[in-house]
Amino acid sequence: MKYVGVEICKEEINNFIQYIENYAINYKNITLDKSTIEFYRFISKQIIFFKFILKAYPKTYAIKVIISDFLSLILNDLKSEVRYYYLNQRSVIENYMRMILKDEVNISHITKQSFLNLKQQNELELSEKEYNKIINEYKISCSFIHGGDFLRVHLVSNFEECIESKPKISERQRKSQISQFIELINILNKLFLIHNTEAVDNSFHRSKVTLEYLMGKRYMNKFYQIK
């Protein structure tokens, strides 16, 4: 019976991926490649993971937002909406930080101090490389949202890309973007677990096999070390 939950998750994800593939063909006239499908599968697992958490803790607003962000991020990628993609990535980072720091007084706005607090509270668990990864991805997100390199090119190009609602991004850049995002989420998931072990345990108290399927063996090893 313990594998029933895994099969249900697999079926839900497979149905979701099939729906996305049909959408891509019917509305965008594109066929998704294997790496894109695996990327959407990865995000799907994150969404289901947080749906489990939300079921156990239904009043957690940050989790509701992060589920919405993950869904929107898939759509942004499908439509090549780079600016909105990074808008959702920034929101994902900020809501992870809210759930990690749990500072209800000072967490309404993510500031430089928020990142310093993140580093100070996780000195033993967060390497300098991992911390820099979070900072860098946040800066990249803010750069796309507020302008950055996009605004340095000619005005005609700016206007044309606004008409298209998407700055141009090469396939090589997109592959790097996907790789960086996955690495970022794995780091944030580790920190989320460290600061929410009880919530994770309660949400998956009868389905640790499902938890492993969604989050991977490395996550489970960390879970049992903390627990």
C-alpha positions as CSV (number, residue, x, y, z in Angstrom):
1,M,0.0,0.0,0.0
2,K,2.9,2.4,0.6
3,Y,3.6,2.6,-3.1
4,V,0.0,3.6,-4.0
5,G,0.8,7.2,-3.2
6,V,3.8,7.1,-5.6
7,E,1.7,5.7,-8.4
8,I,-1.0,8.3,-7.9
9,C,1.7,11.1,-8.1
10,K,3.2,9.5,-11.2
11,E,-0.2,9.3,-12.9
12,E,-1.0,12.9,-12.0
13,I,2.4,14.1,-13.3
14,N,2.1,12.1,-16.5
15,N,-1.4,13.5,-17.2
16,F,-0.1,17.0,-16.6
17,I,2.9,16.5,-18.9
18,Q,0.6,15.1,-21.6
19,Y,-1.7,18.1,-21.2
20,I,1.3,20.5,-21.6
21,E,2.6,18.6,-24.6
22,N,-0.9,18.9,-26.3
23,Y,-1.0,22.6,-25.4
24,A,2.4,23.2,-26.9
25,I,1.4,21.5,-30.2
26,N,-2.1,22.9,-30.5
27,Y,-1.5,26.5,-29.4
28,K,2.3,27.1,-30.0
29,N,2.8,24.6,-32.8
30,I,5.9,23.2,-31.1
31,T,7.0,19.8,-29.9
32,L,8.7,19.7,-26.5
33,D,12.1,18.1,-26.4
34,K,13.2,15.6,-23.7
35,S,15.1,18.1,-21.6
36,T,12.0,20.5,-21.5
37,I,9.7,17.6,-20.5
38,E,12.1,16.6,-17.7
39,F,12.3,20.2,-16.5
40,Y,8.5,20.4,-16.3
41,R,8.4,17.0,-14.6
42,F,10.9,18.4,-12.0
43,I,8.7,21.4,-11.4
44,S,5.6,19.2,-11.2
45,K,7.2,17.3,-8.3
46,Q,7.8,20.5,-6.5
47,I,4.2,21.5,-6.9
48,I,2.9,18.2,-5.6
49,F,5.3,18.3,-2.7
50,F,4.0,21.7,-1.6
51,K,0.4,20.6,-2.1
52,F,1.1,17.9,0.5
53,I,2.5,20.6,2.8
54,L,-0.5,22.9,2.2
55,K,-3.0,20.1,2.9
56,A,-1.4,19.7,6.4
57,Y,-1.0,23.4,6.9
58,P,-3.8,25.1,4.8
59,K,-3.2,28.6,6.2
60,T,0.3,28.9,4.9
61,Y,0.0,31.8,2.4
62,A,3.6,31.5,1.1
63,I,3.0,27.9,0.0
64,K,-0.1,28.9,-1.9
65,V,1.9,31.6,-3.7
66,I,4.9,29.3,-4.5
67,I,2.6,26.7,-6.0
68,S,1.1,29.4,-8.3
69,D,4.6,30.6,-9.1
70,F,5.8,27.2,-10.2
71,L,2.7,26.8,-12.4
72,S,3.2,30.2,-13.9
73,L,6.9,29.6,-14.5
74,I,6.0,26.6,-16.8
75,L,3.7,28.7,-18.8
76,N,6.3,31.5,-19.0
77,D,8.8,29.1,-20.4
78,L,6.3,27.7,-22.9
79,K,5.5,31.2,-24.2
80,S,9.2,32.3,-24.0
81,E,8.1,35.1,-21.7
82,V,11.6,35.7,-20.2
83,R,10.7,38.7,-18.1
84,Y,7.7,37.0,-16.5
85,Y,9.7,33.8,-16.0
86,Y,12.2,35.8,-13.9
87,L,9.4,37.6,-12.1
88,N,8.1,34.2,-10.9
89,Q,11.7,33.0,-10.2
90,R,12.2,36.0,-7.9
91,S,8.9,35.3,-6.2
92,V,9.9,31.7,-5.7
93,I,13.1,32.7,-4.0
94,E,11.4,35.2,-1.8
95,N,8.7,32.8,-0.6
96,Y,11.2,30.1,0.1
97,M,13.0,32.7,2.2
98,R,9.8,33.5,4.1
99,M,9.3,29.9,4.9
100,I,12.9,29.4,5.9
101,L,13.5,32.6,8.0
102,K,10.0,32.7,9.5
103,D,10.4,36.3,10.6
104,E,6.9,37.5,10.4
105,V,7.8,41.1,11.5
106,N,10.6,41.8,9.0
107,I,9.8,39.4,6.1
108,S,7.0,41.2,4.2
109,H,9.8,42.7,2.0
110,I,12.9,40.8,1.1
111,T,16.0,43.0,1.6
112,K,19.7,42.6,1.7
113,Q,19.4,41.9,5.4
114,S,17.1,39.0,4.7
115,F,19.9,37.4,2.7
116,L,22.4,38.1,5.5
117,N,20.0,36.5,8.0
118,L,19.7,33.5,5.7
119,K,23.5,33.1,5.6
120,Q,23.9,33.6,9.4
121,Q,21.1,31.1,10.3
122,N,22.6,28.4,8.0
123,E,26.3,28.8,8.5
124,L,26.8,25.0,9.0
125,E,24.5,23.9,6.2
126,L,24.9,26.6,3.4
127,S,28.2,26.7,1.6
128,E,29.6,29.9,0.2
129,K,29.0,28.5,-3.3
130,E,25.4,27.7,-2.5
131,Y,24.8,31.1,-0.9
132,N,26.3,32.9,-3.9
133,K,24.1,30.8,-6.2
134,I,21.0,32.1,-4.4
135,I,22.2,35.7,-4.5
136,N,23.2,35.5,-8.1
137,E,19.9,34.0,-9.3
138,Y,18.1,36.7,-7.3
139,K,20.1,39.5,-8.9
140,I,19.5,38.0,-12.4
141,S,15.8,37.9,-11.7
142,C,15.8,41.5,-10.5
143,S,17.9,42.6,-13.5
144,F,15.3,41.2,-16.0
145,I,12.4,42.6,-14.1
146,H,13.8,46.1,-13.7
147,G,15.7,46.3,-17.0
148,G,19.4,45.4,-16.8
149,D,21.0,44.5,-20.1
150,F,17.6,44.5,-21.8
151,L,17.5,48.3,-21.6
152,R,21.0,48.9,-23.0
153,V,20.1,47.9,-26.5
154,H,18.5,50.2,-29.1
155,L,15.0,51.6,-28.4
156,V,13.6,50.0,-31.6
157,S,14.7,46.6,-30.4
158,N,13.2,47.4,-26.9
159,F,9.9,48.3,-28.5
160,E,9.8,45.3,-30.8
161,E,10.4,43.0,-27.9
162,C,7.7,44.7,-25.9
163,I,5.3,44.1,-28.8
164,E,6.3,40.4,-28.8
165,S,6.1,40.4,-25.0
166,K,9.4,38.5,-24.9
167,P,13.1,39.4,-24.9
168,K,15.0,37.0,-27.1
169,I,16.9,34.2,-25.5
170,S,19.0,31.6,-27.3
171,E,18.5,27.8,-26.8
172,R,21.9,27.7,-25.1
173,Q,20.9,30.4,-22.7
174,R,17.7,28.6,-22.0
175,K,19.4,25.3,-21.2
176,S,21.7,27.2,-18.8
177,Q,18.7,28.9,-17.3
178,I,17.0,25.6,-16.6
179,S,20.1,24.0,-15.1
180,Q,20.6,27.0,-12.8
181,F,17.0,27.0,-11.7
182,I,17.1,23.3,-10.8
183,E,20.3,23.8,-8.8
184,L,18.7,26.8,-7.1
185,I,15.6,24.9,-6.1
186,N,17.6,21.9,-4.7
187,I,19.5,24.3,-2.5
188,L,16.3,26.1,-1.3
189,N,14.6,22.7,-0.7
190,K,17.5,21.7,1.6
191,L,17.1,24.9,3.6
192,F,13.3,24.5,3.7
193,L,13.7,21.0,5.1
194,I,16.2,22.1,7.8
195,H,13.8,24.8,9.1
196,N,10.5,22.8,8.5
197,T,11.4,19.2,9.3
198,E,8.3,18.7,11.5
199,A,6.0,20.1,8.9
200,V,7.5,17.8,6.2
201,D,7.3,14.8,8.6
202,N,3.7,15.6,9.5
203,S,2.7,16.1,5.8
204,F,4.2,12.8,4.7
205,H,3.9,10.8,8.0
206,R,2.3,7.9,6.2
207,S,4.0,8.3,2.8
208,K,7.8,8.6,3.1
209,V,8.1,6.6,-0.1
210,T,6.1,9.4,-1.9
211,L,8.3,12.0,-0.3
212,E,11.4,10.2,-1.7
213,Y,9.9,10.0,-5.1
214,L,9.1,13.7,-5.2
215,M,12.3,15.0,-3.6
216,G,14.9,12.4,-4.2
217,K,17.2,10.2,-2.1
218,R,19.6,13.1,-1.2
219,Y,16.7,14.9,0.3
220,M,15.6,11.8,2.3
221,N,19.1,11.3,3.6
222,K,19.1,14.8,4.9
223,F,15.7,14.3,6.3
224,Y,16.7,11.3,8.4
225,Q,19.9,13.0,9.5
226,I,17.9,15.9,11.0
227,K,15.1,13.7,12.3
